[in-house]
Amino acid sequence: MDKINRGFQAKSLLENELFREVLNSLDEVYTAAWREARTPEAREDCHRYVKLCEKIVADIQSIANTGVIEQARQDELERGKKGFPWPKIM
């Protein structure tokens, strides 16, 4: 699968209501468990789970951003092939 399609799929996933609901629910559950944890190890586990959810979202966002960048690059290449001038870089 190419970078552009992966980017669109990642963006779609991040915008998916059910996916967002699941992530928010996990955050609430792990944050509540962290506050009620009775041992440092339990608190650390909850903290790791919250950070893992954040990492998952960040990784998906990165894929989405890569797709946007690749689409812009492809558009620039196509514009160049059609004889349009390249934009000036300051």
The 8 nearest C-alpha neighbors of each residue, nearest first, counted from 0:
[[1, 5, 4, 2, 3, 6, 8, 7],
 [0, 2, 3, 4, 5, 66, 6, 69],
 [3, 1, 5, 66, 4, 6, 69, 65],
 [2, 4, 66, 6, 5, 1, 70, 69],
 [5, 3, 7, 6, 1, 2, 8, 0],
 [6, 4, 2, 8, 3, 7, 9, 1],
 [7, 5, 63, 66, 3, 9, 4, 62],
 [6, 8, 4, 10, 9, 5, 11, 63],
 [7, 9, 11, 5, 6, 10, 12, 4],
 [8, 10, 12, 6, 63, 11, 7, 59],
 [11, 9, 7, 13, 63, 12, 8, 6],
 [10, 12, 8, 14, 9, 13, 15, 7],
 [11, 13, 15, 9, 14, 10, 8, 18],
 [14, 12, 10, 11, 15, 9, 19, 18],
 [13, 15, 11, 12, 16, 10, 19, 18],
 [16, 14, 12, 18, 13, 17, 11, 19],
 [15, 17, 19, 18, 20, 14, 13, 12],
 [16, 18, 20, 19, 15, 21, 22, 14],
 [17, 19, 21, 15, 20, 16, 22, 12],
 [20, 18, 22, 16, 17, 21, 23, 15],
 [21, 19, 17, 23, 18, 22, 24, 16],
 [22, 20, 24, 18, 19, 23, 25, 17],
 [21, 23, 25, 19, 24, 20, 26, 18],
 [24, 22, 26, 20, 25, 21, 19, 27],
 [23, 25, 21, 27, 26, 22, 20, 28],
 [26, 24, 28, 22, 27, 23, 29, 21],
 [25, 27, 23, 29, 24, 28, 30, 49],
 [26, 28, 24, 30, 25, 29, 31, 23],
 [29, 27, 25, 31, 26, 30, 32, 24],
 [28, 30, 32, 45, 26, 31, 27, 33],
 [29, 31, 33, 27, 32, 28, 26, 34],
 [32, 30, 34, 28, 33, 29, 27, 35],
 [31, 33, 29, 35, 30, 34, 36, 28],
 [34, 32, 42, 30, 36, 45, 31, 35],
 [35, 33, 31, 32, 36, 30, 42, 29],
 [34, 36, 32, 33, 31, 37, 42, 30],
 [37, 35, 33, 42, 41, 34, 38, 32],
 [36, 38, 35, 41, 39, 42, 40, 34],
 [37, 39, 41, 40, 36, 42, 43, 35],
 [38, 40, 42, 41, 43, 37, 36, 44],
 [39, 41, 43, 38, 42, 44, 36, 37],
 [40, 42, 44, 38, 43, 39, 36, 45],
 [43, 41, 33, 39, 45, 40, 44, 36],
 [44, 42, 46, 40, 41, 45, 39, 47],
 [45, 43, 47, 41, 46, 42, 40, 48],
 [46, 44, 48, 42, 29, 33, 47, 43],
 [45, 47, 43, 49, 44, 48, 42, 50],
 [48, 46, 50, 44, 45, 49, 51, 43],
 [47, 49, 51, 45, 50, 46, 44, 52],
 [50, 48, 46, 52, 51, 47, 26, 45],
 [49, 51, 53, 47, 48, 52, 54, 46],
 [52, 50, 54, 48, 53, 49, 47, 55],
 [53, 51, 55, 49, 54, 50, 48, 56],
 [52, 54, 50, 56, 51, 55, 57, 49],
 [55, 53, 51, 57, 52, 56, 58, 50],
 [54, 56, 52, 58, 53, 57, 51, 59],
 [55, 57, 59, 53, 54, 58, 60, 52],
 [58, 56, 54, 60, 55, 59, 61, 53],
 [59, 57, 61, 55, 60, 56, 54, 62],
 [58, 60, 62, 56, 61, 57, 9, 55],
 [61, 59, 63, 57, 58, 62, 56, 64],
 [60, 62, 58, 64, 59, 63, 57, 65],
 [61, 63, 65, 59, 6, 60, 64, 9],
 [64, 62, 6, 60, 9, 66, 10, 61],
 [65, 63, 61, 67, 66, 62, 60, 68],
 [66, 64, 62, 68, 63, 67, 69, 61],
 [65, 67, 6, 3, 69, 2, 63, 64],
 [68, 66, 64, 70, 65, 69, 71, 63],
 [67, 69, 65, 71, 70, 66, 72, 64],
 [68, 70, 72, 66, 71, 67, 65, 3],
 [71, 69, 73, 67, 72, 68, 3, 66],
 [72, 70, 74, 68, 69, 73, 75, 67],
 [73, 71, 69, 75, 70, 74, 68, 76],
 [72, 74, 76, 70, 75, 71, 69, 77],
 [75, 73, 71, 77, 72, 76, 78, 70],
 [76, 74, 78, 72, 73, 77, 79, 71],
 [75, 77, 73, 79, 74, 78, 72, 80],
 [78, 76, 80, 74, 79, 75, 73, 81],
 [77, 79, 75, 81, 83, 76, 80, 74],
 [80, 78, 76, 77, 82, 81, 83, 75],
 [81, 79, 77, 78, 82, 76, 83, 75],
 [80, 82, 78, 79, 83, 77, 76, 84],
 [83, 81, 79, 80, 84, 78, 85, 77],
 [84, 82, 78, 79, 81, 85, 80, 77],
 [85, 83, 82, 86, 79, 78, 87, 81],
 [84, 86, 87, 83, 79, 75, 78, 82],
 [87, 85, 84, 88, 75, 83, 89, 79],
 [88, 86, 89, 85, 84, 83, 75, 79],
 [89, 87, 86, 85, 84, 75, 72, 79],
 [88, 87, 86, 85, 84, 75, 72, 71]]
